[in-house]
Amino acid sequence: MIYGLEAEPFPEGWTPLDAVAVIKCLDQEGNTAFLIRSTSTLSDWECYGLLSIAAAQEKKEILDNFEEEEISEDD
């Protein structure tokens, strides 16, 4: 667990191999900063790919929710 972030259980039969995380922090001067941490076996390209996939999935979810809210307001 990282500061309240609890990972949901993996689907049955899945085995985690590697991970990459973006962590929002306050630096020593109180400014917002972001750190990227990953398991040692991931290459930079793999980290980039995983973060790109995650960003695309989040964008789709945000847009889907936005469209649902617009439809609800039109009713």
Steps between C-alpha positions, in 0.01 A plus 500: 500500500626848414339773714147365481523347151377146525535279197191303409550124479621371165258299286512129570792332328691826433861531615650849541833541322601867525359835606536871437350769723463877482503652847386855573712652776588822672867582463715647775378852409131404510456492121308224324729256324462162333724197532498196275609174652512161332622150560863453400426261214291746297676685219434869443299407190283259697437767767403747229267245342332411830449867589364573150251214524389612847457860378292387201275285722450785749423743216237261360338461842494877556345560157245220548395646836483851351275379217274318748467819708409702189232249404357506853482879500316502166218277635 
